């Protein structure tokens, strides 16, 4: 088999290249085989990546058994959870594009023939999928699996049976308001995350792993297998063998990532009530695959995709329940009439062939399209004079009575200002908390407003207060929120013109978000507005602030 790597290894003039490989113990036989990169985001900081060293070992065995030579290299992989609510969160979204760049640089610098991507968490999975589309080589992604939930009795919905990392954050408001004591708080802290793995709720991490499988870039049934299960290693081994079949058949990433598969991935994400961050990551992946896809297409698909699986924090069912119910294959089987079943996948078979035998094993977890949780998908795009280029909300995580909400604005120019006000009981029912200058350029880095929303939940205000921001949200946030407001305040968007006491209306059924102020007044305020200076003058965030596109375009780095 003529491979790409052979072009820099087999001829006499490339003897130095062979010599360098041989210095690490590789043989002529090893170097005559396809060289398969294993891009591993393992580290001892991110729980979702903690078992990827073992996963990589199983992938290596599979590659070797199928006649390839595995070559593992490291990739950064930050933890959104540890970065939440502090300055570290500004660096999280920018890691996505850096991950794509890292993988491209390593694969191209060494002319590898294919790559297996190892990732589990929020920005790592989309960053790797962006790299896959950009490189257009035989590629498979395998994730590390889900964390098991904990079991602690706390007076907080929806944690009647199980708890997770998000419950720990929400419970801080209970502690501050003396609804629980420090002993209970420590019990929760020590038991909410009993294993490694991607957090046990339908946050961005698990959403993206499900999306990768629905996209056709991971083996069927792999996304929701819990991290501690032996099946996780079996999947990794099969992935190692399967990448060699893709090499032999010359099936590359862009033959899989296309209009059809991106629509499939979008519908599955909407059907499981996935994270609003798909509004950033799907356009970014599509951009690298040279496929037209924007948030308007996302909203169009949402209107015709029923929400059929409500997973924690939107309900008491966690991701292990989803796995036991049949996982992504069962969801896709329920959605089969809406999917492009002829889309190719990494099995070298079509979606239709992959889900032929799939079935729903727990009907209380995965509903039918005829009797869904909601008639429409879990993510919606709102537009109006406050968000001319759109804002993103998550109907799947909002109580029906909050689908239409009008309130007076309480304006904050940073996340921390809002957090302080919430903890000091300065926010009242009927208000709209506005947090601005937290977009891609303004943040910079478009941090998640996870913490203020969770604190509102803990304060019992999530059903009477809305939160609007040019920042974004965690997939585990619930309550009435609208993020990704575009254009962002730092770019002179209407959000910069909002003042305390202004009335804001959110109408999810009509897909509208409006600032109830005369247009002339908004224009006059913006004329007086002064663009803030760059908060970061050096380092990666300064580069990101200069190059990041609007959230409505996926917040990708663009030179043009």
N, C-alpha and C positions, 0 to 999 in steps of 0.2 A: 504494500500500500504506500503510495507516494503521499507524504505528509508535509505540512508546512515547516515543521521543525527540521526535517531532513535537509532543507535548503541551506541551513547554517551548520549542519553537522556531518553530512556524509562525504563531502568532497575533501581531497587531501589538504587544500588550503585552509580548511576549518579545523585543523588539528589542535590549535590552542583552545577552541571551544570545547572539544572533546576532553582535552586534558583537564580543564577546569572542572567539568562534571566528574571526571574520574578521581579528582582529588577528594570528592565526597563519597567515594565508594561505588559510583555507577560504573557499569560494565558496557562493553560494546553492544552486548545483547540488549541491555536496558535502553541504550541510545538509539537502537534501530527500531524501537517500538514508538507508537504515538505517545507524545508527552502530554499528560493530562494535568493541568493546573488544578489545585485545590485551594480556593481562596477562603481562608478560615478566619472568621472574626472572633475566635476564642479569646477570652481574657478572664481575669479573676475580679472584674468590677461589675460586669453586667450579668445578672442571674440567668437571663435567657441564653447567654452564650457559654455558660460555665461548663456544659457537657460537650461542647463542640470538638474538644480534643479527642474524646472517645468516638464521637460521630465520624471524625476525620479518619481515625484508624480503620473503621469499618468501610468507609468509602475507599480507602487505599487498598484494602484487601479485595474489594470488588473490582477495582480497576486492574489490579495485578492478575486476578483470576481470569479476566476477560482479555488479557494480552496487551495491556497498556503499562506505561510507567508513570506513577503518580508523583507529582512535584508540588509539595504544599508550601504556601506562603501566607504570611499574616496580613490581616486587614483590620483597621480600627473598628471599634464597635462600642459606642457610648450607650449608657443607660439613661433613658428618659426619666425614669422614676427617681434616680438619685439626683438628677439635675433639676427636678421640679422645684419651682418657687424660689430659685436662687439664680445667680448670674450665670451659672453653668448652662441653664436652659437656652441661652442665646447662642450657644455653640452647637446645639443638637441638630436642628434642621440643616445647617451648613455641612454637617458631617455626611449627609446623604450624597451631595455632589462630590465631596472629597473621596468618598468610598468608590464612586463610579470612576473617578480619575485614577485612583490608586490601582484598581484592578486593570483598567485599560493600560496603564503604564507598565505594570509587571508582565502582563500577557504579551503585549506588543514588543517590549524590550527583549523578551526571550523567545519570541515566535512560537509560543505553545500552540498545540493543535486543538485543544478543547478545554473547558473549565467546569468544575463542579463548585458551586457557590454554597458556602455554609453560613447561615444567618438565621436569626430568630426574631429580632426586635425592630422597633418602629422605623428607624431611618436606614437601617442596615439592609433590610430586605429590598426596599425600593431602590436604594443606591446600587445594589448588586444587579437588580433587574435592568436598571438603566445601563449599567456596564455591559450586560448581556446583549441588549439591543444594539448598543454602539459597536461592539466587537463583531457581532454576527458570526460567531463560531458555534459548534455544537456545545450546548450548555444545559445544565440541570441545576436547580436550586433544591437543597435539602435543609429543612429547618431543624432546630434542636428539640422542639416539642414544647408542650404547655406545662406550666407549674400546676401542681395539685392545690386545691383550695384548702384553707384552714377551717377550723370549727371553734368559734368562740361566740358566746351568747352576748349580744349587745343590742340596745334599744334603737336600732337604726335599720330602716328599709333600704335595699331588699336583702339584708343579710341575716334573715331568719334562720337559715340552715348552714350556709357557708360564708366565709369572709375571705377577703383578698387584700392586696396592698392598698387599694383605693379606700377600703373601709378604715384603714389606719389613719389616712389623711382626714377623712370626713369626721372621724371620732375626736379630732383635736378640739373642734367646736364644742362637743359634748363635755370634754374635760374642762375647757375654759369656763363653760356655763355650769359646771359642777353637776352635770347629769350622770357622769361616771367619775370614779375616783382614779388615782394614779395606779393603784393595783390592777384595776380592770384595763386601763390604758396599756400597761406593760404586758398584761396577759395577751392582749390583742397584738401588740407589737411583736411578741415572741412566738406567736402561733399563726399569724395571718399568712405567712409564706413558708409552708413546711418543707418545700423542695425547691430546687433550681428549676428553671424553665421560664418561658414567657408568661407574664402575669395571667392569673386565672380568669380574667374577664375579657370581653370583646373590645379590647383597646386596639390601638393602631398595630401593635405587634401581631396579635392573632388575626386581625383583619387582613394584614398584608400577607401573612402566611397562607390564609385561605384564598386570597386574591391570586397569589403565585400558583397555587394548585389549579384554580379555575381558569387561569390564563393558559394553562397547559405546560407550565415550566417546572412543575414538581410532579412526582409520581402520584397517581390517584390514591386518595385515602391517607396521605402522609401528613397533612398540615396539622391536624388536631390530635395526633397521637401524643399522649403525655410524655414528658421528657424522661421520667425514670423507667418507663416501660421498656422491656427487652425488644419489643417490636420496633422501637426507634432505631436500634442498631441494625435490625434486619432491613429496614427501609434504606438505611445508609449503604449497606452492602449491595443491595439491588441497584441503588443509584450509581454506584461505582461500576457495576457491570453494564448498566443501561447506557452510560455515557459512551462506552465503546461501540455500542450498536449505532448510536447517532453519528459517531465518527465514521464508521464503516459505510453508513447510508448517506453521509454528508448532509444530515439534517441540521440546519443552523438556526440560531435564535430567531431571526427575522422571518423564517418560514413558519414559526409558531406564534410570534408576537406580531399580530396584524389587526386590521379592523374587526374581524370576527372574534378573535380571542379577547381583545380588549373590551368589546361589548359583553362577552360572557363573564369576564372577570368583574366588570362593573355591576352587572345584574346580581351576581352572587354576593358581592359586597353589600349591595342594597338590601338583598333579601335577608341577610343575617344581621341587619342593623349595625353595619360596620362603622368604623371611625370616619369622622369628617375629613381626616387627613388624606383620604383617597382623592379629595378634590385638588390636592397638591401633587400627589404621587402618580396618579393615572395620566394627567397631562404631561408630566415629566418623562414617564416611560414611553408614552406615545411619541413625544418629541424625538427621543433617541431612536425610536423605531421608524421615524419618518411617516407617522400615521396622524391624520387630523383628528384631534379629540380635545374638547374643551369643556368647561363647566356647564355650558348650555346643553351639550350632548349628555352630560351626566344627569342634568335635571330632566331632560326628555326621557331618558331611560328610567329614571326614578318614578315618573308618573305612570309608567306601564309595568313596573316590577313590584309585585306584592312583597311585603315584609312578612316572612314566614317563620323566622326563628328569632325570638327575643332572648338575648343572652345577657348575663350580669355585666354591667350594673342596671340594665333596663328591666331585668327580672331576676328571680331567685336562681335561675338555671345558669350554671357556669360552663366553661369551655369543655370540661370533662363530660358534662351532660351532653353537650353537642357531639363530642366524639362517640359516646355510647349510643347516641341516637342515629348514627350513621355518617356523621361528618360531612365534608364537602360533597362527596359523591351522592349522598342522599338528598342534600339540598339541590344539587344540579338535576337529579332525577325528577324532583318535584317541579323544577323550573323548565323541564326539557322542551316544552312547546315554545318557550321564549328564547331558547338558546340557539346559537349556531352550532348544531351538533356535528357538522362536517369539519369543524376546526381541528387542525392537527395538534398533537401534543407530544411530549418527550417520550411517550411510550412507542412512538412512531405509528400510533393508532389515533383514531378520531375520538372526540368527546363521546359520541354515540356509542362507540365500542367500549370505551372505558367505563361508562355508567350503566351499561346494559343490565348488570346483576345487582346494582345498588338498590337499597331499600331503607325506608325509615323504620327504625326499631323502637323509637319512643315518640309517639304522636304528640305528647304534651310539650315536647321540645321543638320539633319541626312540624309545623302545620302544613296544610295543603294550600294550593293557590286558590281554591274555591272557598276556603274558610281561613284566611290569613290573620295574622295579628293586626296588620293594617293593610288597607287596599293599595297603598303606595309605598315606595322604598324608604329606607331609613335615613337618607340624606336629601336635602333640598337646597336649591339655589334661590335666594331672595334678591330682588332688585328694587330700585327706587332712588329717590333723590339723595338718600344717605349712602347708597352703594350703587353708583351708576354702572360699575363693572361687576357687581355681584357681591353677595355675602353668603356664607354657608351655615346651615343649621342642621339639626339632627332630629327630625320628627319622632324617630323611634325611641328617643330618650326624653321626650317631652310629654307631660300630662296633657290630655285632650283639652282641658279647660284653659291651658296656656297657649293654645294654637293661635289665638287672637289676643294680643296684649297691648295696652297703651299705658304709658307711664311717663313721669317726669325724670329727666336726665340728672344723674350725679356723675360729674365728669372728673376723670383722673388721668394724669399724663404719664402714669407708669403703673405697672402691676403692683409694686410695693405700696404705693399710695392707697390703692383700692383694698389691699389686704389689711392694712392698718385700720382703715375706716370700718371694714366688716368686723374685725376683731374688737373694735371699740364701740360696736353697736350703733354706728352712725348711719346704717342703711335701714330703710323702712319699707314695709310692704307697699307695692304700687310704684316703686321706682325702677328706673333702668340704669344700671351701672354701666358707664361708658369708660373703657380703658383704651387709650390711644397712644400713638408713637411706639407701638410694639409690633409693627409690620416687618417685612423682609429687610427694608432699608432703615426704618426708624428704630427697630429694636436695639441694634440690628439683630437679624437672625430669626425673627418671627417666633418668639417664645410662646409656649402654651400658657393659657390662662387657667390651667388645671386647678391651681391652689385656691384662687378666689372663688371659683365656682363650687369647689368642694366645701369651702368654708360656709358659703351660702346654704348648701345642703345641710351641713351640720347645724346651722342656725335655724333651720326650719323655714328658710325664706325662698327656697328654690321653686315653690309653687305660687309665689307672689312677687318675685323680683326677676327681671331679665338682665342679661349681661351682653353687651355689644362691644366688639373690639376689632381692631385690624390685626391683632394677634390671632393665634389659633387655639384649638382645644385638644385635650387628650381624648382618645377614643373611649375612655372610661367616664368622661363627664356626662352628667345628665342634668335636666333642668332646661329652662328656656334661655338659650344663648344663640347669638349670631356672631360668627367669627369671619376672618378672611375679608373684612370690609375693604373693598377696592374701589377707587384708588385709596391707598393708605394715607393717614394723616401727614406723615413726613413728606409725602409727594404733593401735598396741597389738596387732598381729597376732602369732600364735605364733612367728614368726621372731625377735621380740624376746626370747623366752624361751630360745633355744638357747644352750648353753654349750659351751666346748671339751670334747671327749671324748664328747659326746652322740652316739648312733648315729642316722644318717639312712639310710633306705631309699628308693631310687628304683626303681620298677617300671613301665616304659613299657608293656609289654603289658597290664598290669592298670590302667593310668592312675592310679597311686597314688604319692604322696610322703608319707612318714611320719617323724615324730620318735619314735624308740623310747624314749619317756619316759612314765611314768604321767601320765594326764590331770590327776590331783590336783596333781602336781608342777608341771606346766605352768601350771595355774591359780594356784598359790601364787607362782610366779616372776612371773607377770604382775601379781599384786596388789602386788608389791614394785616393779614397774617404774615408772619416772617418764618421762612424755612429754618428749622433748627440746624445747627452745625453738626458735623459728624461726631458721634460720641466716641467712636474708635478711630484713632488716627494711624494705628500700626497693627500689624498682625492679620490673621486670616479674616476676622470679622470686618476689618476695614475694606478688604478686597471684596468680601461678600456684599457689603452695603453698596459698593459701587457697581457691582455687576448683576445683582439679583433682579430678576424680573418681578412683575406684579404677582400677587398671590393668585389672581385669576388666570395667570399663565403657568402656574405650578411653582413659582418662586425659583425657577432654574437660573443658572448663570448664563448670561448672554452677552456677547461682545457688541452685537449690533443694536 
